[in-house]
Structures are given as structure tokens and as C-alpha cells.
Amino acid sequence: MDRFLNNVVPITVESTQSPVSTNLTQYVSIEAKRASSHVDKIIVTINQELITHLLSLTTRLFSVKPVEGFQRKNVPLDYLEATLGDEITRKLHDLLLRHVVVNTISKHLQSNKIVSSNYPRLTKISSPLDGPWSFNFDLSLAHSIELKEWRNFSFKQPKRKRYKDLDKQVINFLDQEIAEVKRLDAEKVEEQDWVFFDTSLCDVDGKIFEPRIESNFWINVKQHAGIDVLRDLFIGKRVGDTFITNLLDMDHGMNEYENYRHYFQATIRNIVKGGHLSLDLFKGNFKLKNKSEVHNKLMEVFSFRNDESQRRSTIEEVFHLLLSKHRFEVPKHLVLRRQEDLLLAMMKQPDYHVYKAQKDFSHHLELLAEKQLKEEILVDQIAYQEDISGENVDAQHYLHLFGNKKLHEFLYFKPVIARLDQFNIPFNVSLLQQTFTREKTLNYIIHAMTH
């Protein structure tokens, strides 16, 4: 959730209600006001009844924390509220952000077909003792584009290289992957798998405490250098298995022995076998009919020219054509914000100082930021025009490719969540859905322009 956090500043917003999920409509509302041509002020408000209900549960979690003068689990709740109020409030903030606020904003953007630039930025949280709580965001907006008949644009796909052993490489890769997949258990969680599961908030005894607090998550289950308790929690379980845990709000920076965490009932709904080619997912993703088409599609990531694959060349040419026909500007402040994000990501790379030493580094960083924003804005608007939305199968398509070094070359859009595959952390589907939808739309565009 740290990607949403920023300096706290006061905001005044007039109310314009938008619908949210059925279970939470009575308790959660979203308000939006156009602050400028490129910014919406958004407030997600949770009413006092639900807050009071959740505060009592969260306070009881802290009864296991040693408190001088009391036996464990016998600490009066009003005493905990008085002495640990800030910790309890922060814990509930985190719960609401992960399981309510992010979902509400995602539904708001989708239902209103809002094309945003960059991720929503949390600017203020208001959590009074005797009233509703509110989460305030700034949302950067993109200008609307008048889309042309892009399907009629003349496009010639870059040709593959004709090295004599390329076809043999694809055949061997395909045979090895098919053989490997046959040894996997499609219904059982194994090392490197992506697991899709839903959650409901429970009390410490495993009883559903708040059915309105429901979320869907993906987690990558594999050996990491960080915390592995979540890996151990999922390994060996099967589709349909349900279990109670208080480990889901952990991340790589937390103490794994900290035991005052919320409990959830989790149910595994789907497994994507990690690191290997699934013919069913691959054919469904790219609308392929037979083995010959599978072979030709795989060739796109085996055929390289000047260190660029045929797949990447195709995408670059598609965007070059689309953007040459749709000319628009991206506001400077949006470009600067994207530059900040790119720079933070680059600083974590071992060769960052080599790039930074180049005299035109800043200029190229600005060009990259502008290019990314234009591509995202264009794809988002085409997605809304064509009524394309991300579904669970699109997440499967994306993560299936994400987990294989060779197949990863098929992916173009990256999630806003950093280090998606570096830690055993559950990622809310709402934070990933925009990326899945963009990738689905890009494949839709390429298919339409090349067939």
C-alpha cells in the first residue's frame, strides 16, 4: 500500500455519490469532484457503524500484547483503546485500505470509464473517534482522445529471423514444456505457482466476523529470501481448500512473530502453474487454433534482431502507428510524476550509475515517461471503447506468462506494484486488474491489425 501514500494535505471535496459493491453500499461511499482538467479529488467514506464494529475486533487483537499490570488476554478493551489507540487505528487503516478502499476506487474507475494517468495518490486519512472515516486521494486524469478507425490502419508485422536452428529451438522448448507440465498437479499448489484466493474477515475463533469485508488476491508461492510462512501456508493445498489464518496482512518488512493481526477465512479458487507453458492458457490468450499457430506465436520471442524480439518489434510498430494517427500531449506534471517513479525503479538496478552518468540521461528518462503515459492512455481509451474489461482468466493469462523467463517477453505492461514476484505477498486483484486489462487490450489490438 505504500505506493498510495504521500504527504498529508487538507482537501475540501463536494459530494457526488458513485455506486460501489452491493454488500458495502450502505456502509461505504465514494465522492468525486473535478479539481482541474487533469485531477479528480476522491474521498472514500466508511460510515460510523462499520468503523465501530471493526474497531472492536481490531482492539481485541491487541489483547494478546503484553501490558504491564495485566495478564495476557485479560486487558480491558477500554484500557487498550486509551493506551494503544494510535497502533489500533493504524492497524485498521491498513485493513480498510487493503480490503475496502482499493476495491471501491477500482470499481469507481471501471464503472465510470475513467482514464487515469499514474496510480491514485493517498493524500489524507480522517479517522475521528465519533464519526465516519474518510480516505482522500488525488487522481490524475488523461484528456479524452477522439479515436479513429484504427482497425483500418495499414500495418505490416515485422518479419521473423530465418536462422536455421530457430524452428528447432521452438520445437524443443515446446516439447520440454509439455512434458514438464504433465508432471505437475493442476489442482495442487506447488513451488512457483500463482494462487488466486478470496478472503472474509474472521474473529480469532475462525467465525466470520464481517462478511462485508471480502477481497480477492493473487500470491506467488515460491522460495524467497524473505518471509516464507505464507509459502508454507499454501504449499500442498488444493483448489477449494478453505483455511483460517492471521498471516495475510504480513509483508517482507514485518516481524513474522508479531501476532496481533486480523484473521481471515481464505478459500483457494484457482491455481496457475508457475514457470511452465500451459497450452490451454497460451492458445486462449492469443486466440490460437492449432499447434502450427502456437509454433509461430512462440517464434515471436525466439526471433531477435538487434537485441529486440519480433514480439517487442511488433508492439513498438503498433504503438508508433497508433500514436502517429492520434496526436495528443500529456501534461508536464504527469510526465514529471512518472519520471519520479521510473527513477526510483532504476535506482534499485545494479547498473543505475552507468545510466546516470550519461549526459542525456534526464532527457531520455523524460521521453520514456511520456511514451509510457501516451501508450497507457491510448490503450485504456480503446479498452473502454471496445468494452474490454479484465476478468479472472485474463489474470491467469498474464501471470502464466509472467512466471516463465522466455514467455515473459510476451508481456508489455508492468503492474504498478513493485516487486510482484520477489516476495510471498498477497496482491489485491484490484491493484493488478488495470495491468491485466491493458495487456488484454494490447493483444486485442494486435490481433485485429494483423488478421
Secondary structure by P-SEA (a helix, b strand, c coil): cccccccbbbbbbbbbbbbccccccccbbbbbbbccccbbbbbbbbcaaaaaaaaaaaaaaaccccccccccccccaaaaaaaaaaaaaaaaaaaaaaccaaaaaaaaaaaacccccccbbbccccccccbbbbbbbbbbbbcccccccccccccccbbbbbccaaaaaaaaaaaaaaaaaaaccccccccbbbbbbbbbbbccccccccccccccccccccccccccaaaaaccccccccccccccccccccccccccbbbbbbcccccccccccccaaaaaaaaccccaaaaaaaaaccccccccccaaaaaaaaaaaaaaaabbbbccaaaaaaaaaaaaaaaaaccaaaaaaaccaaaaaaaaaaaaaaaaaaaaaaaaaaacccccaaaaaaaaaaaaccccccccccccccccccccbbbbbccccaaaaaaaaaaaaaaaaacc
